[in-house]
Amino acid sequence: MPDLDSEALDFRAASESFAPVRALSRRDLETLRLLTRHQGRSVPTVGGLLLFGKGRERDFPDAWIQAGRFAGRDKSRIVDQVEIHALPVRAVEEAIAFITKHSVHGADIGPVRRVERWSIPPAAAREAVINAVVHSDYAQRGAPIRISVFDDRVEVENPGLLPFGLTIEDLPQGVSKLRNRVIGRVFHALGLIEQWGSGIQRMASACRDAGLAVPVFEELAT
């Protein structure tokens, strides 16, 4: 982003995000590719601005998450909604909290221990939200990331078709092409991503362990 300077990034927000992992120095901003050198100046990268930009929505107005809870199985009646405009690391937490809020919680009492049961497995919700944030095409206009919670399912939509050469059939096999390398690198450093391509497999495992069908993936051209 050559028209901006290093002050366009919120170093305090970045430091707070990294605090549970390690102390962050200003030199780390370039190591993580949040900043880069351009014509002798230190300027934010696109990924850096998306992650920790002070005015990120001026350049990327759709870089936010819209979440809604609908009564029934379609969108004819909404009962709860929220717009999440926090920086991505915090936005992931808020989006997962919204899904959890609208999950049915119970427990099976076994012979040894109590086993918690959720209608929407928290691990699956986490992986779906993180996947959407990391792989969205933020250059597109007109659609944020959308999370829709229905009586019988959760839908998570992110803008952008699959990268060239990647197919829907590849996804459950762990094949991955990272669209946003800086976001992926930072999420990996924060422990939000464990291993490239493994998130969808963990999502499917969480659903199977809960006795649910594995997730369905669709690519919709508009």
DABELCOR-V871843 format. One record per residue. SS is DSSP state (alpha for helix, beta for strand, coil for the rest). OMEGA is omega in whole degrees, 0 to 359 (NA if undefined). D_LAST is the distance of its C-alpha to the last C-alpha in whole Angstrom. Layout:
[[SS/OMEGA/D_LAST] [SS/OMEGA/D_LAST]]
This chain:
[[coil/190/28] [coil/180/31] [coil/181/32] [coil/175/32] [coil/186/35] [alpha/181/36] [alpha/177/37] [alpha/177/33] [beta/179/33] [coil/183/35] [alpha/179/37] [alpha/179/39] [alpha/178/35] [alpha/180/35] [alpha/179/38] [alpha/179/38] [alpha/182/35] [alpha/186/37] [coil/179/40] [coil/184/40] [coil/181/40] [coil/175/42] [coil/182/43] [coil/175/41] [coil/179/42] [alpha/176/41] [alpha/180/42] [alpha/181/39] [alpha/177/36] [alpha/178/37] [alpha/179/37] [coil/181/34] [coil/171/32] [coil/173/31] [beta/175/34] [beta/179/34] [beta/179/37] [beta/180/36] [coil/176/39] [coil/181/41] [beta/174/39] [beta/184/38] [beta/179/34] [beta/170/31] [coil/176/28] [alpha/179/25] [alpha/178/25] [alpha/180/28] [alpha/178/27] [alpha/184/24] [alpha/190/27] [alpha/181/30] [beta/179/29] [coil/180/31] [coil/189/29] [alpha/183/25] [alpha/172/23] [alpha/180/24] [alpha/181/23] [coil/188/20] [coil/181/19] [coil/180/16] [coil/178/19] [coil/184/20] [beta/175/19] [beta/182/19] [beta/180/21] [beta/173/21] [beta/184/24] [beta/176/23] [coil/180/26] [coil/187/25] [coil/175/22] [coil/187/20] [coil/183/19] [coil/181/21] [coil/180/24] [beta/183/24] [beta/178/27] [beta/178/27] [beta/179/24] [beta/171/24] [beta/185/23] [beta/182/24] [coil/179/25] [coil/173/27] [coil/191/27] [alpha/181/25] [alpha/178/28] [alpha/181/29] [alpha/177/26] [alpha/180/26] [alpha/182/29] [alpha/180/28] [alpha/178/25] [alpha/179/27] [alpha/178/29] [alpha/179/27] [alpha/180/26] [alpha/178/30] [alpha/184/31] [coil/174/29] [coil/175/30] [coil/184/33] [beta/177/36] [beta/181/39] [beta/171/42] [beta/180/43] [beta/180/47] [coil/181/48] [coil/184/52] [coil/186/52] [coil/177/49] [beta/180/46] [beta/180/43] [beta/179/40] [beta/177/37] [beta/176/34] [coil/175/31] [coil/182/28] [coil/181/30] [alpha/180/30] [alpha/179/30] [alpha/178/27] [alpha/180/25] [alpha/182/26] [alpha/180/25] [alpha/181/21] [alpha/180/21] [alpha/179/23] [alpha/180/20] [alpha/181/18] [alpha/184/20] [alpha/188/21] [alpha/178/17] [coil/173/15] [coil/186/14] [coil/176/16] [coil/179/15] [coil/180/12] [coil/172/12] [coil/182/11] [coil/172/11] [coil/168/14] [beta/182/15] [beta/176/15] [beta/181/18] [beta/180/19] [beta/179/22] [coil/179/23] [coil/188/26] [coil/183/25] [coil/171/23] [beta/176/21] [beta/177/17] [beta/183/16] [beta/171/13] [coil/182/12] [coil/177/10] [coil/175/10] [coil/178/10] [coil/177/13] [coil/182/16] [coil/178/17] [coil/179/19] [coil/181/18] [coil/177/17] [alpha/182/17] [alpha/179/20] [alpha/191/22] [alpha/181/21] [coil/180/24] [coil/180/26] [coil/177/26] [coil/185/24] [coil/171/23] [coil/187/22] [coil/181/22] [coil/185/19] [coil/190/21] [alpha/181/25] [alpha/178/27] [alpha/179/25] [alpha/180/26] [alpha/181/29] [alpha/178/30] [alpha/177/29] [alpha/179/31] [alpha/180/34] [coil/181/34] [coil/178/34] [coil/174/30] [coil/182/29] [coil/187/32] [coil/182/31] [coil/175/28] [coil/185/26] [coil/186/28] [alpha/182/26] [alpha/177/24] [alpha/177/27] [alpha/177/29] [alpha/180/26] [alpha/180/27] [alpha/180/31] [alpha/179/31] [alpha/179/29] [alpha/180/31] [alpha/179/34] [coil/181/33] [coil/182/33] [coil/175/30] [coil/178/27] [coil/182/25] [coil/176/22] [coil/180/19] [coil/180/16] [coil/173/13] [coil/186/10] [coil/177/6] [coil/181/4] [coil/NA/0]]
